[in-house]
Each structure stands twice: as C-alpha cells, then as structure tokens.
Amino acid sequence: MLTKLNQATEFLKPFCTTPPQTGIILGTGLGALVNEIEIRHSIDYPEIPNFPVSTVESHKGRLILGTLAGKEVIVMQGRFHYYEGYSLQEVTFPVRVMIQLGIKQLFISNASGGLNPSYEISDLMVLDDHINLLPDHPLRGKNEPTLGPRFPDMSDAYDESLIKLAFEVAKEQQLKLQKGVYAAVQGPTLETKAEYKYLRVIGADAVGMSTVPENIVARHMGVPVFAISVITDLGVPNRIQETSLQDVINAAGIAEPRMTALIKGMISKL
C-alpha cells in the first residue's frame, strides 16, 4: 500500500504548489460545489497512478485542485463504493493520498435515505456519529504504523468543533440543519421496509452506502472529519415510495445550493 500511495502522491505533488488545507468528497448529485472553486487543475482519475475509477453514472471522476472561499482545497468530484466491486482499501485510497498531500480536515457529503420521521426530502443532516454495517473494514489486514495505530479510537468520529461551526454558519445563512446518526450498508439495493425499521430501531437517522470507510481511514491517520447527508428519499413507515437514481439526483439537486453555501461558508472560517 505504501508504494502505491507514494506513487500517487508523488504524481500529484507538482500540481500542489500550495498544500491543500481541506479535502472534500462530493457524493451523488452534489458536484456543483466545483462551480464555486477557482480551479487550477482538474485531473481525471484514470490519469492518477493506482486510483480507482468511478463506475457510477452520476459521479464525474475528477480530482479538482484550487481555492474555495480563498482557501486551498482538493476535491473528489465522484467517489467509490464497495458495491462497485472495490475493496474498502481501494475505496479509501484517495483519502490517504489527500492526507499525504497535506489536508488538515476532510469534508464528506453523501445522498442518503431518511429514517427519522421528522426529516423531509432534501433536508441536510450533519453527521454526529455512525453505525458501520458494511461487510468489510478498510483497516482489515496488516497495519502500517506510519499511517496510524492498529486500534484507532472512534469515539470522536465526527469533529465537534466542525459540527459547531456548521450550525453557526447555518444560523448566519438561515439554513435548516438536522443532526443525526448515519448507518452505512453495502448496497446497491435500497432497503426493504423491514430493513428500514431495523435501522431505525438500532439508532440510525439516515442510511447510505458510503462515507463511513472514508471517515475511518481519515481518523486512522489523525485527520478530523465533517460529514453531511442530503436526504433524498424516506424510509419512514407509510412514506416509503419506489425510488430511482434520478429521484435521488433530483432531490439532491434541490438541496445542492444550500449545501454548497454551507460548505463554502465553513471553509471561509477555517
């Protein structure tokens, strides 16, 4: 892993004349934040040594370097998922590369199904914890001590100071924010009614197929994480409807301007 990480990092270093301060991962239907970035470099994933290639049609598959709100950022426009056939080590490989390039915090966005009955479609939910139901783990196998400890503590999975900042910015912008627990599942199927009920019983407010592996790897390497979900469908009794990818993209599109404003506002204050 170290050899592959170093190859990708060395390839990207010439593009990082100033080390990026914040890494950002953009999820399904949430790519418009890129329009707010003063882009210096846009690199397709296949150009980067050892990078996976996104197979999801709604994910662009580009690494963006530039400035957002005057701050240096590196942005993944499109991510990878376990259901695509990648190992979780491959899914999280870009996070390790971004950290080696110098990021001080990681922002993650995703589209997810709402389980909390108080949620509405296109709500924004800030993650304050997660439940990992994925069938594999990104840290499984031999640990590399130079990357992080064998048994990383996950009691502070999502950074309290970044969560506080999000709500301060949301108040300034008069944005409604939810806060809750995200459950990560394998996918690619959406959940059955019984599965939605189970997830709610065990304490989840939203469910999705990403974010948790990237969070684990960032925390393994000592980088704080902020994550936000756009609620794109509902897994609430009597409100469950058949949902297509286009439905998810449409719901994310409605929330996208608010999420973009929030993240831009947070970055400006870092």
PASEBA-1860 file (N, C-alpha, C; in nm, 3 decimals):
! residues 270
1> MLTKLNQA> 0.082/-0.121/0.000/0.000/0.000/0.000/0.086/0.126/0.000 ~ 0.193/0.127/0.080/0.276/0.246/0.088/0.336/0.282/-0.047 ~ 0.379/0.181/-0.121/0.436/0.206/-0.254/0.334/0.272/-0.345 ~ 0.213/0.217/-0.348/0.107/0.273/-0.432/0.068/0.414/-0.388 ~ 0.059/0.434/-0.255/0.027/0.566/-0.203/0.132/0.669/-0.244 ~ 0.259/0.629/-0.230/0.367/0.721/-0.263/0.370/0.753/-0.412 ~ 0.339/0.654/-0.495/0.336/0.679/-0.640/0.229/0.782/-0.675 ~ 0.109/0.765/-0.618/0.001/0.860/-0.646/0.033/0.998/-0.590
9> TEFLKPFC> 0.087/1.001/-0.468/0.121/1.128/-0.404/0.227/1.203/-0.483 ~ 0.332/1.134/-0.524/0.439/1.199/-0.599/0.390/1.250/-0.733 ~ 0.295/1.178/-0.796/0.238/1.225/-0.922/0.164/1.357/-0.903 ~ 0.093/1.370/-0.789/0.008/1.487/-0.766/0.081/1.606/-0.705 ~ 0.195/1.583/-0.642/0.266/1.692/-0.574/0.296/1.811/-0.664 ~ 0.339/1.791/-0.789/0.367/1.909/-0.874/0.245/1.996/-0.899 ~ 0.123/1.939/-0.884/0.001/2.017/-0.901/-0.033/2.097/-0.776 ~ 0.031/2.062/-0.663/0.000/2.124/-0.534/0.111/2.222/-0.498
17> TTPPQTGI> 0.119/2.333/-0.568/0.222/2.431/-0.538/0.206/2.486/-0.397 ~ 0.081/2.495/-0.352/0.049/2.525/-0.213/-0.029/2.406/-0.157 ~ 0.013/2.347/-0.045/-0.056/2.229/0.007/-0.203/2.257/0.035 ~ -0.291/2.165/-0.004/-0.435/2.185/0.023/-0.464/2.180/0.172 ~ -0.553/2.267/0.216/-0.590/2.271/0.358/-0.704/2.174/0.388 ~ -0.798/2.164/0.295/-0.919/2.084/0.318/-0.942/1.990/0.201 ~ -0.972/1.864/0.232/-1.016/1.768/0.131/-1.167/1.760/0.135 ~ -1.229/1.749/0.018/-1.375/1.743/0.008/-1.414/1.628/-0.083
25> ILGTGLGA> -1.506/1.544/-0.039/-1.560/1.435/-0.121/-1.705/1.468/-0.153 ~ -1.736/1.477/-0.283/-1.871/1.511/-0.326/-1.946/1.386/-0.368 ~ -2.064/1.365/-0.309/-2.144/1.246/-0.335/-2.242/1.263/-0.449 ~ -2.333/1.167/-0.460/-2.430/1.161/-0.568/-2.510/1.290/-0.582 ~ -2.505/1.350/-0.702/-2.584/1.468/-0.729/-2.535/1.594/-0.662 ~ -2.412/1.592/-0.609/-2.364/1.706/-0.530/-2.236/1.765/-0.587 ~ -2.223/1.761/-0.718/-2.099/1.806/-0.781/-2.090/1.954/-0.808 ~ -2.196/2.030/-0.785/-2.198/2.172/-0.824/-2.108/2.259/-0.738
33> LVNEIEIR> -2.064/2.209/-0.624/-1.970/2.288/-0.543/-1.848/2.325/-0.625 ~ -1.814/2.241/-0.721/-1.697/2.266/-0.806/-1.711/2.400/-0.877 ~ -1.834/2.443/-0.906/-1.856/2.570/-0.976/-1.813/2.690/-0.892 ~ -1.799/2.670/-0.760/-1.758/2.778/-0.671/-1.607/2.782/-0.651 ~ -1.537/2.686/-0.709/-1.392/2.675/-0.688/-1.317/2.747/-0.800 ~ -1.213/2.821/-0.763/-1.119/2.874/-0.861/-1.022/2.761/-0.893 ~ -1.048/2.694/-1.004/-0.978/2.569/-1.037/-0.841/2.598/-1.101 ~ -0.738/2.539/-1.043/-0.605/2.544/-1.105/-0.578/2.419/-1.188
41> HSIDYPEI> -0.624/2.305/-1.134/-0.600/2.178/-1.203/-0.722/2.088/-1.189 ~ -0.757/2.017/-1.295/-0.863/1.917/-1.296/-0.804/1.791/-1.358 ~ -0.799/1.685/-1.280/-0.729/1.564/-1.322/-0.826/1.447/-1.320 ~ -0.844/1.382/-1.433/-0.930/1.265/-1.438/-0.867/1.150/-1.360 ~ -0.950/1.075/-1.288/-0.897/0.968/-1.204/-0.807/0.869/-1.279 ~ -0.840/0.830/-1.404/-0.753/0.734/-1.472/-0.610/0.783/-1.495 ~ -0.588/0.914/-1.486/-0.454/0.969/-1.505/-0.367/0.950/-1.382 ~ -0.429/0.928/-1.266/-0.356/0.923/-1.139/-0.315/0.779/-1.110
49> PNFPVSTV> -0.187/0.753/-1.087/-0.142/0.616/-1.060/-0.219/0.552/-0.944 ~ -0.268/0.430/-0.969/-0.331/0.345/-0.867/-0.467/0.393/-0.820 ~ -0.521/0.502/-0.877/-0.654/0.548/-0.840/-0.759/0.454/-0.899 ~ -0.865/0.423/-0.820/-0.980/0.354/-0.880/-1.049/0.445/-0.980 ~ -1.144/0.390/-1.053/-1.223/0.467/-1.149/-1.370/0.451/-1.113 ~ -1.440/0.562/-1.097/-1.581/0.556/-1.059/-1.663/0.495/-1.171 ~ -1.752/0.403/-1.134/-1.840/0.338/-1.233/-1.985/0.384/-1.221 ~ -2.011/0.479/-1.130/-2.148/0.527/-1.110/-2.171/0.646/-1.204
57> ESHKGRLI> -2.278/0.639/-1.281/-2.300/0.738/-1.388/-2.312/0.880/-1.338 ~ -2.353/0.900/-1.214/-2.371/1.036/-1.162/-2.243/1.092/-1.100 ~ -2.134/1.016/-1.103/-2.008/1.061/-1.044/-1.909/1.094/-1.155 ~ -1.859/1.218/-1.156/-1.774/1.265/-1.266/-1.641/1.191/-1.275 ~ -1.576/1.169/-1.160/-1.448/1.101/-1.161/-1.332/1.194/-1.190 ~ -1.326/1.308/-1.118/-1.218/1.404/-1.137/-1.167/1.454/-1.002 ~ -1.037/1.478/-0.995/-0.977/1.540/-0.878/-0.951/1.687/-0.911 ~ -1.007/1.776/-0.828/-1.000/1.919/-0.853/-0.908/1.983/-0.750
65> LGTLAGKE> -0.815/2.066/-0.795/-0.730/2.143/-0.705/-0.748/2.290/-0.733 ~ -0.765/2.369/-0.626/-0.784/2.512/-0.642/-0.817/2.577/-0.510 ~ -0.889/2.690/-0.517/-0.925/2.760/-0.395/-1.077/2.776/-0.387 ~ -1.127/2.765/-0.265/-1.268/2.786/-0.234/-1.274/2.884/-0.118 ~ -1.344/2.995/-0.138/-1.351/3.100/-0.035/-1.210/3.144/0.007 ~ -1.119/3.143/-0.090/-0.983/3.187/-0.065/-0.893/3.084/0.002 ~ -0.943/2.963/0.025/-0.865/2.859/0.093/-0.832/2.746/-0.005 ~ -0.716/2.686/0.015/-0.671/2.578/-0.073/-0.751/2.450/-0.044
73> VIVMQGRF> -0.806/2.392/-0.151/-0.884/2.269/-0.136/-0.845/2.167/-0.242 ~ -0.870/2.042/-0.211/-0.860/1.934/-0.308/-0.991/1.857/-0.301 ~ -1.055/1.840/-0.415/-1.193/1.793/-0.417/-1.207/1.670/-0.505 ~ -1.269/1.566/-0.449/-1.305/1.449/-0.527/-1.445/1.470/-0.584 ~ -1.454/1.491/-0.714/-1.584/1.503/-0.779/-1.625/1.364/-0.826 ~ -1.684/1.291/-0.734/-1.715/1.150/-0.755/-1.631/1.062/-0.664 ~ -1.695/0.962/-0.604/-1.627/0.874/-0.509/-1.642/0.730/-0.555 ~ -1.595/0.640/-0.470/-1.601/0.496/-0.498/-1.680/0.426/-0.388
81> HYYEGYSL> -1.739/0.311/-0.423/-1.824/0.238/-0.330/-1.786/0.091/-0.328 ~ -1.813/0.029/-0.216/-1.788/-0.115/-0.202/-1.870/-0.194/-0.302 ~ -1.994/-0.151/-0.329/-2.083/-0.226/-0.419/-2.033/-0.226/-0.564 ~ -1.941/-0.134/-0.597/-1.886/-0.133/-0.732/-1.787/-0.247/-0.755 ~ -1.751/-0.316/-0.649/-1.658/-0.427/-0.661/-1.520/-0.398/-0.606 ~ -1.499/-0.276/-0.557/-1.371/-0.239/-0.500/-1.360/-0.289/-0.355 ~ -1.240/-0.316/-0.311/-1.217/-0.341/-0.169/-1.228/-0.208/-0.096 ~ -1.247/-0.213/0.035/-1.257/-0.088/0.109/-1.121/-0.018/0.117
89> QEVTFPVR> -1.012/-0.093/0.100/-0.881/-0.029/0.091/-0.872/0.054/-0.037 ~ -0.930/0.003/-0.146/-0.933/0.079/-0.271/-1.027/0.199/-0.262 ~ -1.143/0.176/-0.200/-1.240/0.285/-0.184/-1.179/0.404/-0.112 ~ -1.097/0.377/-0.012/-1.042/0.483/0.073/-0.903/0.529/0.032 ~ -0.848/0.469/-0.071/-0.713/0.505/-0.118/-0.699/0.656/-0.142 ~ -0.794/0.720/-0.212/-0.778/0.864/-0.236/-0.773/0.948/-0.109 ~ -0.842/0.904/-0.004/-0.838/0.978/0.122/-0.696/0.979/0.177 ~ -0.632/0.865/0.174/-0.493/0.857/0.222/-0.401/0.947/0.138
97> VMIQLGIK> -0.425/0.949/0.008/-0.344/1.035/-0.079/-0.364/1.182/-0.044 ~ -0.490/1.223/-0.025/-0.517/1.363/0.010/-0.449/1.400/0.142 ~ -0.449/1.309/0.237/-0.385/1.336/0.366/-0.234/1.347/0.348 ~ -0.177/1.262/0.266/-0.033/1.270/0.240/0.003/1.399/0.167 ~ -0.093/1.457/0.095/-0.069/1.584/0.028/-0.084/1.703/0.122 ~ -0.135/1.678/0.245/-0.131/1.783/0.345/-0.261/1.832/0.403 ~ -0.377/1.773/0.367/-0.503/1.827/0.419/-0.508/1.818/0.572 ~ -0.574/1.916/0.631/-0.586/1.924/0.777/-0.724/1.881/0.826
105> QLFISNAS> -0.822/1.876/0.736/-0.955/1.825/0.768/-1.019/1.773/0.641 ~ -1.113/1.679/0.661/-1.183/1.617/0.549/-1.331/1.645/0.561 ~ -1.391/1.697/0.453/-1.536/1.717/0.444/-1.592/1.610/0.350 ~ -1.698/1.543/0.394/-1.760/1.437/0.314/-1.908/1.468/0.298 ~ -1.957/1.455/0.175/-2.101/1.469/0.152/-2.155/1.340/0.091 ~ -2.284/1.318/0.109/-2.347/1.199/0.052/-2.497/1.222/0.035 ~ -2.557/1.137/-0.043/-2.703/1.129/-0.052/-2.748/1.009/0.029 ~ -2.853/1.024/0.108/-2.893/0.913/0.194/-3.045/0.909/0.210
113> GGLNPSYE> -3.091/0.795/0.260/-3.233/0.778/0.289/-3.263/0.818/0.432 ~ -3.369/0.896/0.450/-3.404/0.942/0.584/-3.485/0.838/0.660 ~ -3.449/0.816/0.785/-3.520/0.722/0.872/-3.592/0.792/0.986 ~ -3.546/0.910/1.019/-3.608/0.987/1.126/-3.740/1.046/1.075 ~ -3.851/1.022/1.142/-3.981/1.069/1.092/-3.994/1.221/1.085 ~ -3.902/1.294/1.148/-3.908/1.440/1.141/-3.838/1.495/1.017 ~ -3.773/1.407/0.939/-3.699/1.452/0.822/-3.790/1.463/0.700 ~ -3.751/1.554/0.610/-3.819/1.571/0.482/-3.718/1.551/0.369
121> ISDLMVLD> -3.767/1.518/0.252/-3.679/1.504/0.136/-3.611/1.638/0.108 ~ -3.482/1.631/0.082/-3.392/1.744/0.055/-3.346/1.817/0.181 ~ -3.378/1.763/0.300/-3.317/1.814/0.423/-3.167/1.787/0.421 ~ -3.092/1.868/0.496/-2.950/1.845/0.519/-2.930/1.792/0.660 ~ -2.856/1.682/0.673/-2.829/1.623/0.804/-2.678/1.618/0.828 ~ -2.634/1.686/0.932/-2.495/1.679/0.975/-2.475/1.551/1.056 ~ -2.373/1.475/1.024/-2.346/1.351/1.095/-2.275/1.380/1.226 ~ -2.328/1.324/1.336/-2.257/1.333/1.463/-2.212/1.196/1.512
129> DHINLLPD> -2.247/1.091/1.435/-2.199/0.956/1.467/-2.241/0.864/1.353 ~ -2.191/0.742/1.356/-2.233/0.646/1.253/-2.241/0.505/1.309 ~ -2.309/0.419/1.233/-2.317/0.276/1.260/-2.264/0.205/1.137 ~ -2.160/0.126/1.154/-2.093/0.062/1.041/-2.150/-0.079/1.021 ~ -2.230/-0.097/0.916/-2.288/-0.228/0.885/-2.230/-0.286/0.756 ~ -2.119/-0.231/0.710/-2.054/-0.284/0.591/-1.990/-0.420/0.622 ~ -1.983/-0.509/0.523/-1.933/-0.645/0.549/-1.782/-0.657/0.552 ~ -1.710/-0.548/0.533/-1.565/-0.548/0.538/-1.520/-0.422/0.611
137> HPLRGKNE> -1.389/-0.407/0.630/-1.337/-0.293/0.704/-1.212/-0.241/0.634 ~ -1.198/-0.109/0.618/-1.082/-0.057/0.546/-0.948/-0.079/0.616 ~ -0.953/-0.112/0.745/-0.829/-0.136/0.820/-0.800/-0.284/0.840 ~ -0.880/-0.371/0.778/-0.857/-0.515/0.792/-0.724/-0.550/0.726 ~ -0.648/-0.640/0.789/-0.518/-0.681/0.737/-0.406/-0.619/0.818 ~ -0.285/-0.636/0.771/-0.167/-0.585/0.842/-0.174/-0.435/0.855 ~ -0.147/-0.384/0.974/-0.147/-0.240/0.995/-0.012/-0.181/0.961 ~ -0.014/-0.066/0.895/0.109/0.009/0.866/0.122/0.121/0.969
145> PTLGPRFP> 0.215/0.106/1.067/0.224/0.202/1.177/0.249/0.346/1.132 ~ 0.312/0.365/1.017/0.338/0.502/0.971/0.210/0.574/0.929 ~ 0.104/0.497/0.905/-0.024/0.557/0.866/-0.115/0.581/0.986 ~ -0.105/0.495/1.087/-0.192/0.510/1.203/-0.184/0.389/1.293 ~ -0.252/0.394/1.410/-0.244/0.284/1.508/-0.324/0.161/1.465 ~ -0.289/0.049/1.524/-0.360/-0.077/1.496/-0.506/-0.068/1.539 ~ -0.532/-0.006/1.654/-0.669/0.001/1.706/-0.709/0.148/1.729 ~ -0.744/0.219/1.623/-0.780/0.360/1.640/-0.911/0.377/1.717
153> DMSDAYDE> -0.914/0.479/1.802/-1.034/0.511/1.879/-1.132/0.585/1.789 ~ -1.260/0.549/1.797/-1.360/0.612/1.711/-1.467/0.687/1.791 ~ -1.435/0.723/1.915/-1.534/0.794/1.997/-1.556/0.937/1.949 ~ -1.462/0.988/1.867/-1.479/1.123/1.812/-1.476/1.116/1.660 ~ -1.559/1.028/1.605/-1.559/1.004/1.461/-1.583/1.132/1.381 ~ -1.670/1.220/1.431/-1.702/1.345/1.361/-1.668/1.462/1.454 ~ -1.591/1.554/1.403/-1.530/1.658/1.485/-1.632/1.756/1.542 ~ -1.633/1.769/1.672/-1.732/1.854/1.740/-1.715/2.001/1.702
161> SLIKLAFE> -1.592/2.046/1.686/-1.572/2.187/1.653/-1.622/2.218/1.512 ~ -1.608/2.124/1.419/-1.659/2.144/1.283/-1.812/2.137/1.280 ~ -1.870/2.050/1.363/-2.016/2.044/1.373/-2.070/2.176/1.428 ~ -2.004/2.228/1.532/-2.044/2.356/1.590/-2.035/2.467/1.487 ~ -1.926/2.467/1.409/-1.908/2.568/1.305/-2.020/2.559/1.201 ~ -2.058/2.437/1.165/-2.165/2.418/1.066/-2.294/2.484/1.112 ~ -2.329/2.467/1.238/-2.454/2.524/1.288/-2.444/2.676/1.304 ~ -2.324/2.725/1.332/-2.306/2.871/1.337/-2.326/2.932/1.199
169> VAKEQQLK> -2.265/2.869/1.097/-2.278/2.918/0.960/-2.423/2.905/0.913 ~ -2.487/2.792/0.946/-2.626/2.771/0.907/-2.717/2.878/0.967 ~ -2.689/2.917/1.091/-2.769/3.022/1.155/-2.750/3.154/1.082 ~ -2.626/3.186/1.046/-2.598/3.309/0.971/-2.671/3.310/0.837 ~ -2.675/3.194/0.773/-2.735/3.184/0.640/-2.883/3.150/0.644 ~ -2.936/3.132/0.765/-3.078/3.096/0.785/-3.110/2.965/0.713 ~ -3.020/2.868/0.730/-3.038/2.735/0.672/-3.086/2.639/0.780 ~ -3.179/2.554/0.744/-3.225/2.448/0.835/-3.128/2.330/0.828
177> LQKGVYAA> -3.080/2.287/0.943/-2.991/2.171/0.951/-3.047/2.068/1.049 ~ -3.042/1.942/1.010/-3.068/1.833/1.102/-2.934/1.779/1.152 ~ -2.937/1.702/1.257/-2.817/1.635/1.307/-2.854/1.494/1.347 ~ -2.775/1.395/1.305/-2.812/1.259/1.338/-2.706/1.155/1.308 ~ -2.747/1.030/1.321/-2.660/0.913/1.306/-2.681/0.850/1.169 ~ -2.572/0.820/1.102/-2.573/0.764/0.967/-2.535/0.616/0.974 ~ -2.615/0.530/0.913/-2.583/0.388/0.904/-2.531/0.358/0.764 ~ -2.417/0.290/0.755/-2.358/0.253/0.627/-2.387/0.107/0.597
185> VQGPTLET> -2.445/0.082/0.479/-2.476/-0.055/0.435/-2.410/-0.080/0.300 ~ -2.410/-0.206/0.260/-2.335/-0.245/0.141/-2.397/-0.193/0.011 ~ -2.529/-0.205/-0.005/-2.590/-0.173/-0.134/-2.557/-0.280/-0.237 ~ -2.594/-0.259/-0.364/-2.653/-0.138/-0.419/-2.806/-0.131/-0.410 ~ -2.871/-0.235/-0.356/-3.017/-0.225/-0.342/-3.053/-0.126/-0.233 ~ -3.163/-0.057/-0.251/-3.220/0.020/-0.142/-3.285/-0.077/-0.044 ~ -3.322/-0.029/0.072/-3.364/-0.118/0.180/-3.509/-0.163/0.166 ~ -3.537/-0.279/0.225/-3.676/-0.324/0.236/-3.742/-0.249/0.352
193> KAEYKYLR> -3.873/-0.261/0.363/-3.944/-0.195/0.472/-3.896/-0.246/0.607 ~ -3.872/-0.377/0.615/-3.825/-0.435/0.742/-3.684/-0.385/0.775 ~ -3.601/-0.369/0.673/-3.465/-0.319/0.697/-3.467/-0.174/0.742 ~ -3.552/-0.092/0.682/-3.567/0.045/0.730/-3.606/0.047/0.878 ~ -3.701/-0.038/0.914/-3.747/-0.044/1.053/-3.634/-0.086/1.146 ~ -3.559/-0.187/1.104/-3.444/-0.237/1.184/-3.342/-0.125/1.205 ~ -3.308/-0.054/1.098/-3.208/0.052/1.108/-3.252/0.162/1.202 ~ -3.380/0.193/1.199/-3.431/0.295/1.290/-3.426/0.247/1.434
201> VIGADAVG> -3.459/0.121/1.456/-3.458/0.063/1.592/-3.319/0.066/1.652 ~ -3.216/0.043/1.571/-3.079/0.039/1.625/-3.018/0.179/1.637 ~ -3.093/0.283/1.599/-3.047/0.418/1.629/-3.005/0.504/1.512 ~ -3.032/0.460/1.389/-2.993/0.539/1.273/-3.101/0.641/1.236 ~ -3.054/0.758/1.193/-3.143/0.863/1.142/-3.143/0.867/0.990 ~ -3.037/0.811/0.929/-3.026/0.807/0.784/-2.942/0.686/0.745 ~ -2.957/0.641/0.620/-2.884/0.524/0.574/-2.828/0.551/0.435 ~ -2.706/0.503/0.412/-2.642/0.519/0.282/-2.535/0.414/0.260
209> MSTVPENI> -2.461/0.429/0.151/-2.367/0.325/0.107/-2.223/0.376/0.098 ~ -2.192/0.482/0.175/-2.058/0.541/0.163/-2.018/0.604/0.295 ~ -1.922/0.695/0.290/-1.884/0.788/0.396/-1.811/0.724/0.514 ~ -1.864/0.615/0.568/-1.803/0.554/0.686/-1.661/0.503/0.658 ~ -1.636/0.433/0.548/-1.497/0.390/0.522/-1.400/0.508/0.514 ~ -1.440/0.614/0.443/-1.354/0.731/0.431/-1.330/0.796/0.566 ~ -1.434/0.800/0.649/-1.421/0.855/0.783/-1.321/0.774/0.865 ~ -1.333/0.642/0.860/-1.245/0.555/0.940/-1.099/0.577/0.902
217> VARHMGVP> -1.071/0.584/0.774/-0.932/0.599/0.728/-0.877/0.736/0.766 ~ -0.960/0.841/0.755/-0.914/0.974/0.796/-0.884/0.977/0.945 ~ -0.971/0.918/1.026/-0.947/0.916/1.170/-0.826/0.828/1.203 ~ -0.806/0.721/1.129/-0.687/0.635/1.145/-0.560/0.717/1.128 ~ -0.564/0.816/1.038/-0.447/0.898/1.009/-0.450/1.031/1.085 ~ -0.545/1.045/1.179/-0.546/1.160/1.268/-0.605/1.287/1.211 ~ -0.685/1.276/1.105/-0.745/1.394/1.043/-0.891/1.406/1.085 ~ -0.935/1.523/1.134/-1.075/1.542/1.173/-1.167/1.541/1.052
225> VFAISVIT> -1.293/1.499/1.076/-1.389/1.480/0.968/-1.519/1.555/0.997 ~ -1.570/1.621/0.893/-1.706/1.675/0.893/-1.781/1.606/0.781 ~ -1.902/1.560/0.808/-1.981/1.492/0.705/-2.125/1.541/0.706 ~ -2.184/1.546/0.586/-2.321/1.595/0.573/-2.395/1.510/0.470 ~ -2.520/1.476/0.503/-2.605/1.398/0.414/-2.717/1.485/0.359 ~ -2.748/1.465/0.231/-2.872/1.518/0.176/-2.975/1.406/0.178 ~ -3.088/1.428/0.242/-3.193/1.327/0.250/-3.267/1.325/0.116 ~ -3.249/1.217/0.041/-3.304/1.212/-0.095/-3.426/1.122/-0.108
233> DLGVPNRI> -3.453/1.043/-0.006/-3.574/0.960/-0.004/-3.602/0.925/0.141 ~ -3.719/0.868/0.167/-3.760/0.842/0.304/-3.789/0.694/0.327 ~ -3.730/0.642/0.436/-3.758/0.505/0.477/-3.842/0.503/0.602 ~ -3.943/0.588/0.604/-4.031/0.605/0.720/-4.163/0.534/0.691 ~ -4.217/0.456/0.784/-4.343/0.385/0.760/-4.451/0.477/0.703 ~ -4.522/0.427/0.602/-4.630/0.497/0.532/-4.582/0.612/0.442 ~ -4.448/0.630/0.435/-4.394/0.734/0.347/-4.292/0.676/0.248 ~ -4.280/0.545/0.248/-4.182/0.479/0.161/-4.239/0.470/0.019
241> QETSLQDV> -4.160/0.516/-0.078/-4.200/0.509/-0.217/-4.087/0.451/-0.301 ~ -4.121/0.392/-0.412/-4.018/0.340/-0.503/-3.930/0.457/-0.547 ~ -3.798/0.435/-0.541/-3.702/0.542/-0.567/-3.602/0.501/-0.674 ~ -3.582/0.587/-0.771/-3.482/0.563/-0.877/-3.361/0.652/-0.855 ~ -3.253/0.623/-0.928/-3.135/0.709/-0.920/-3.169/0.852/-0.958 ~ -3.255/0.869/-1.058/-3.292/1.003/-1.100/-3.367/1.077/-0.990 ~ -3.449/1.004/-0.913/-3.518/1.066/-0.800/-3.417/1.118/-0.697 ~ -3.314/1.036/-0.673/-3.208/1.074/-0.578/-3.136/1.199/-0.628
249> INAAGIAE> -3.101/1.200/-0.757/-3.030/1.314/-0.815/-3.116/1.440/-0.809 ~ -3.245/1.425/-0.838/-3.336/1.541/-0.834/-3.347/1.599/-0.693 ~ -3.361/1.511/-0.593/-3.372/1.557/-0.455/-3.242/1.623/-0.408 ~ -3.130/1.564/-0.448/-3.000/1.623/-0.413/-2.983/1.758/-0.479 ~ -3.032/1.770/-0.603/-3.022/1.896/-0.675/-3.094/2.010/-0.606 ~ -3.207/1.978/-0.544/-3.283/2.082/-0.471/-3.202/2.131/-0.351 ~ -3.133/2.039/-0.284/-3.058/2.075/-0.164/-2.919/2.130/-0.195 ~ -2.872/2.106/-0.316/-2.733/2.138/-0.351/-2.694/2.283/-0.325
257> PRMTALIK> -2.775/2.382/-0.363/-2.734/2.521/-0.335/-2.714/2.549/-0.186 ~ -2.799/2.490/-0.102/-2.785/2.510/0.043/-2.659/2.443/0.096 ~ -2.633/2.320/0.050/-2.512/2.251/0.094/-2.387/2.324/0.047 ~ -2.389/2.372/-0.076/-2.276/2.446/-0.131/-2.249/2.572/-0.049 ~ -2.354/2.646/-0.017/-2.339/2.768/0.063/-2.284/2.737/0.201 ~ -2.333/2.629/0.261/-2.287/2.591/0.394/-2.140/2.557/0.393 ~ -2.098/2.470/0.302/-1.958/2.427/0.299/-1.867/2.545/0.265 ~ -1.908/2.628/0.170/-1.828/2.745/0.135/-1.814/2.838/0.256
265> GMISKL> -1.925/2.856/0.329/-1.919/2.940/0.449/-1.829/2.883/0.556 ~ -1.832/2.752/0.572/-1.745/2.689/0.672/-1.598/2.701/0.633 ~ -1.569/2.675/0.505/-1.430/2.682/0.458/-1.374/2.822/0.478 ~ -1.456/2.924/0.455/-1.408/3.062/0.469/-1.365/3.095/0.610 ~ -1.418/3.021/0.710/-1.388/3.049/0.851/-1.278/2.960/0.909 ~ -1.227/2.868/0.829/-1.123/2.777/0.879/-0.986/2.846/0.879
END
